[in-house]
Amino acid sequence: MLLDDELLRVMVRRHPQARRLTLRVRATSRDVTLTAPPHVALSFARAFVERHREWVRVRLVRLPEAVPFADGAVIPLRGEPHRITHRPDARGTVWIEPAVRGMPTLCVAGEAPYMARRVQDFLKKEARRDLAAAVKHYTQALGVEVGRLTLRDTASRWGSCSARGDLSFSWRLILAPAFVLDYLAAHEVAHRLEMNHGVRFWRLVEQVCPNRKEAEAWLRRHGSELHRYGEG
């Protein structure tokens, strides 16, 4: 599809349970998906997209601007803005320098083509450390055990707990304020006692994490913005 003189690719997803055509613009990956029933002809689907060209354009325009992990970019770390600064001649990988005037600096050594990967690796390492500490705290508070802790870059879920007790979290939680990451750790650990979202589950969460509602409100308002930073 041509949009403002640029070619926009639309992914067609056929779903056996779909009853009608639906368009979706995803903020996380900044792309467009058309879900269609199996029997719908591709020509009909293409015409449907063309009829909704303006709808797609408006929603793409409304998406927050992407922020790459590049020299000069400002990204949040535990909810606090940090400016990425390239230090090509320095030794090491990535480190934080406290604010003197303005905001703290996220310094990145090495060659420019590797900056984005080094920043992302650093953020994942920080996320794993914070999440491991929070999970340990809540397993002790609730008297449970958990399995492996895995980091992912999920678009629709911030965390999950398997029936075996393995926990998975989005590494992007390190970009959010600390109380948000802390709440997600409490939420998933509580599933070791209640594998549901019933009354007893929420009572457990609020028993150990009084900031639950504040964290949920923050995620509703700002969660999608965390996907604008770095690679999708």
N, C-alpha and C positions, 0 to 999 in steps of 0.2 A: 504494500500500500504506500502511495506517495503522500507524505505529510509535510506541508510547508517546503515543497520541492526537494525533500529528502526521502529516501527509501526507508520505510519502517517495516521490519519483519514482524509478522504476527504468527505465533505458534498455534497450530490447530491441534486441540486435544479431544479425541473422540472418547466419550464415556458411555458405557452400556446403560447406565441409569439416567442419563440426561434426557430430558423431555423437550428441551428447547435450546436455542442458541443463547449463550451468555458470553459477554466480553468482560475481561478483567485486566486492569492496569496495576501491576504489582510495584509497590514502592520499594521493596527490598532489592529486586533485580532490575527495576526500571524497564520492564518489558510488557508486552501485550499478549494475552492468551485468549483464544476463542475456544470455548468448550461446546462441543456439538454432539448430538445423538449419532449413533453409528450409521444410520441410513441417509443422513443429509448429504446432498451432493456438494462437492467442493465449490462449484460455481455459485450455488445458493449461499454458502458460507461467505464467499468473497463479496458477494453483493451486500450481505448483511453488514460486513465490516465497513464497506464503502458508505453505507447509509449512516453509520455511526462515527464517521471520520471526525466530526467536530467534537463529539463526546470524548473521543480518545485524545484529541489535541488538548482540550481543556484540562483533562486529568494529568496529562504528561507535564503541562506547563506548571501545574500546581505542586508537582513533586519538589521537595527540597533539593537544592543544588548539591551534586556529589562533591565530596571533599577527599581527594586522593592523599595518600601518605607521601607527601612531597615536601621539599624544602619550603618553609614559610607557612605551611598549612597549620590551622589551629584545630586541634581535636580535644575532646574531653577524655580525661583519665580519672576514674572514680568521681566523675561529675565535675571536675575542675578543668578549665581550659588550659591546654599546654600548646606551646608553639614548637613545631618540628623545625630543627635547625641542622643542616648538613655540616658535618665536620670531617671533610675528606682526608685530612692529614692526621687526624687523631687516631689513637690506638683504641681497640675495643670494638664494641658493637653499638649498643643503645644504652643510654643512661639519662637520668633526670638531674637537671641543675635547678636549684630553688630560685624563686623569683627575687630579683634585686629591685628592678622597676618593672611593673607590668605583671606578666604571668610567668609561671615556671616554663622551663625549656626542656624539650625532649630531644636530646642530642643524638645524632646518628653518624657513626664513623663509616669509612669505606667508600667505595665507588657509588656514584649516583644511581646506576641501573639497579642496584640491590637495596636501595633505601626502603621501598615499600615493603618488601619481604622482611627486612630486618625489623621494621616497626611492627608489622603484624606478628612476627614471632615473639617480639618483646611483650606485646599486649596479651598474647595467649599465655605466655609464661606467668605474667602477673595475675591473669584471670585464674589460672590453675592454682597458684599459691593462695589467693584469697578464698577461692571456693573450697579448697581442701581444708583450710582453717575453719571456715564457717560450717562445713559439713561435719567436721570433727566435733565442733562445739555442740551442734544439735543432735548428733548421735549420742553424745554423753548425756545431754539434757533429757532425751526421750528414751534412753536405755535400749537403743537398737544398733544393729550393725548394717553396713552397706557393702556393696561390691566395688566394682571398678568405677572410676570417675573419668568420663570422656568429655572432651570439648568439641563442639561442632559449630557450624555457621548456619543455623536453621532459620527459616523465614517465618514460620508460624508458631513455634513453641520456644519458650525461653529455657525450659528444663523438662526433664522426664525421669521417671523411675520405673524400671522394669520389674517384673514379678520376681526376678532373682535378686533384686536389690542393687542393680547397676544404675548409676546416675549419669545423666547426660545434661550438659548445659551449653548455652550459647556463649562463646568467648566474648561476645560483644557486651556482656554484662559488666565487664571491667570499665566500659565507657560511662556507665550509669553511676549515680551516687552510691556510696557504699551500702546504705540501708536497703537499696533495691536488690543488690546481689545477695545480701544477707537474708532477705525475705525469701528469695527463690531457693536458697539452700534449705531454709526451714521448711518450705513448702514440700520440696521433694523428699526430704528425710522423713517428714510426717507420713508420707505414703507408705513407709515401711510398717506402719501400724494400721493405716486405713487406706486401702487402694481404691479410693473413691473421693468424691467431693461432697460428702454428706455432712450433717450437723456435727458429728463427732470429729470428723477430719478438721473442720474449721476451728473447732474448739481447741484441738491440739495445737494448731498453728498459732492461734492467738495467745495461747498459754505461754509459748516460748518466744513469740515474735510479736510484740505489741504494735510494731510499725506496719503490720500487714496492709491495712487500708490505705495508708499513706503511700506505700510502695506500689500497690495496685493502681492507685490514681496516677502516680508518676508514669507508670508504664503505659496507661491508656493515653495520656497526653503526649508523651515523648518517645515511647518505645520504637515507633517506626523510624524516627530520626536517626537511631543508632546505626541503621543499615546504610546511611549515606556516606559513611566513612570507609575509605580504603577499598579493598577488593570485595566484590559480592560473593 
